Amino acid sequence: MTAEVGTPRAVRGVIVAVCLTVALTHVLLVFLHVAPANTVTQRFNQQVNGWVFPVFEQNWKLFAPDPDSANRRISARTASTAPDGTVQVSDWFDLTALDESAVEHHVFPSHTAQNLLRRAWTAYVESHGADDRTRSERALMTRAYLRNIAVKRVTAHRGGTFRSLQLRVVTVPVAAPGTRQAVRQVRPAARQAGSSAPSAPSAPSADTRYLPWWKVPSDDH
């Protein structure tokens, strides 16, 4: 009888010990991921990234805030083959506008609506660079992740079937203090006071990036 009672207790003890070990390991690795660069994070960078990405990815750093310095609008268009064999390309569909409409006027907006598409794009850029070449398994994963998000949103709001998809990303840097965009509201006041409007450099221009056409598996939509 004592042995029967002791065995479940021993099993529970092992389970608790394993859970605590995993939890503490997770906290430690995430801490190293968000901590400023140091000898420890550099030495174990591969192990930390292997644990954190992609499920536990964090978009913040201890002691070093990294606010987004640009506004991006991500759009998608699709291509399908007509019965006569011709390729039909759709108009651009604004994916960012969907996020904005889901967040606007909501007291508690969805975390997914705010960050899913943006973080998917950031992960894609970090793993592909500017030439859109896939050089690692992580790059393949981030490309598929971004593609799947776009496919699901286009399918949900437009319907239909398509065989390929292309993304367009328009990046507009946030205007720095002193640019024409930033002083736009100052000029009327300057005119009323009888003084000349402050001179300022032009705000940075937008950059448009077109990604390659990606094939869409038939079971993805």
C-alpha positions, 0 to 999 in steps of 0.5 A: 500500500505504501509503495502504491501511494509513494509511486504517484507522489514520485511521478508528480514530483518528477513532473513538477521538477521538469515543469519548473526546469522548463519554465526557468529555462524559458524565462532565462532564455527570453531574458537573454533575448531581450537583454542588451548585447553582452558576452553571454548573449553573444556566446549563446546567441544560436541557442537563444534564437533557436528557443525564442524563434518563432513562437516566443519572439519578442519585439522589445529590449530591456533598457533600450526602447526601439520604436518603429521609425517608419509607417508601412502600408502592405498591399497584396494582389493575386494572379489567376488563370482564366479558362482561356489560359490568360493570366488575370491580375487583381487590383491591389488590396490594402492589408494594412487598412484591415488592421487599421479598421480593426483597431480604430475606435476600439478601447481594447484592440486586438493584439493580432490586429496591431502586430501580426502583419507588422511583425511578420514583415519585420521578420521577413526583412530580417531574414531576407535583407533587401534582395528577397533571397532565401538563405536559411530555414528561418528565411523559408519559414518567415516567407511562408508565414508572411505569405499565409497571412496575406493569403488568408486575409485576401481570401476572407475579404475577396474570396475566389481562388488564385495561384500566386500572390505578390506583396507591395510595401510602401515605407514612409519614414516618420518625419523628424522634428523640423521637417516641413511635415512637422512644421505644417501646423506652425506656419499659420500661426507664423503668418498671423504673427506677421513673421515668415514661416520657418524654413525646414527640409523636406520630409523623407520620401516614400520607398516602394518595394515589390516582392516576388510573385509567390506560388500559393498552394491550393490548400491554403485558400 
